């Protein structure tokens, strides 16, 4: 990501930062919520035409990487230790 970012890119980066923090702290539900927030924000910015093509491609890649990381990443999918 570049040195000079638009306000929209900073907004996306802020959500990504929260997502990374929740992932590192193993807050599964919060991380899932942040990911949904990231997807919604990205889709809105794309439909409004606020992102340049190059920036759009970078965030699409980032979102797809997080989608892969977060597959099955929830407390409900976790097996209890006593079984």
C-alpha positions in Angstrom: 0.0 0.0 0.0 1.3 3.4 -0.9 2.4 6.4 1.2 -0.5 8.6 0.1 -3.9 6.9 0.7 -7.4 8.1 0.1 -9.8 8.4 3.0 -11.5 5.3 1.6 -8.4 3.3 1.7 -7.7 4.4 5.3 -11.2 3.3 6.2 -10.6 -0.1 4.8 -7.2 -0.4 6.4 -8.8 0.5 9.8 -11.2 -2.4 9.5 -8.4 -4.7 8.4 -6.4 -3.6 11.4 -9.3 -4.5 13.8 -9.6 -7.8 12.0 -5.9 -8.6 12.4 -6.0 -7.7 16.0 -9.0 -9.9 16.7 -7.4 -12.8 14.8 -4.2 -12.5 16.8 -6.1 -12.5 20.0 -8.3 -15.5 18.9 -11.5 -13.5 19.1 -13.3 -15.6 16.6 -16.7 -14.0 16.6 -15.3 -10.5 16.5 -13.0 -11.4 13.7 -15.9 -12.8 11.7 -17.9 -9.6 12.3 -14.9 -7.5 11.2 -14.6 -9.6 8.0 -18.3 -9.0 7.2 -17.8 -5.3 7.9 -14.8 -5.3 5.5 -16.7 -7.0 2.7 -19.7 -4.7 3.1 -17.5 -1.5 3.1 -15.5 -2.7 0.1 -18.6 -3.6 -1.9 -20.1 -0.2 -1.1 -17.0 1.7 -2.2 -16.7 -0.3 -5.4 -20.4 0.3 -6.3 -19.9 4.0 -5.6 -16.7 4.1 -7.7 -14.6 5.4 -4.9 -11.6 3.1 -5.5 -9.1 3.0 -8.4 -8.7 -0.3 -10.3 -5.2 -1.0 -8.9 -6.4 -0.3 -5.3 -9.5 -2.4 -5.9 -7.4 -5.4 -7.1 -5.2 -5.1 -4.0 -8.1 -5.2 -1.6 -9.9 -8.0 -3.5 -6.7 -10.1 -3.0 -6.6 -9.2 0.7 -10.3 -10.0 1.2 -9.9 -13.4 -0.6 -6.9 -14.2 1.6 -8.9 -13.4 4.8 -11.9 -15.4 3.4 -9.6 -18.5 3.2 -8.2 -17.9 6.7 -11.6 -17.5 8.2 -13.2 -20.6 6.8 -14.5 -22.6 9.7 -13.0 -20.1 12.1 -15.7 -19.8 14.8 -16.5 -20.9 18.3 -19.5 -23.0 17.1 -17.2 -25.1 14.9 -14.8 -25.8 17.8 -15.0 -29.2 19.4 -15.1 -29.4 23.2 -11.9 -30.7 24.8 -13.7 -33.4 26.8 -15.1 -35.3 23.8 
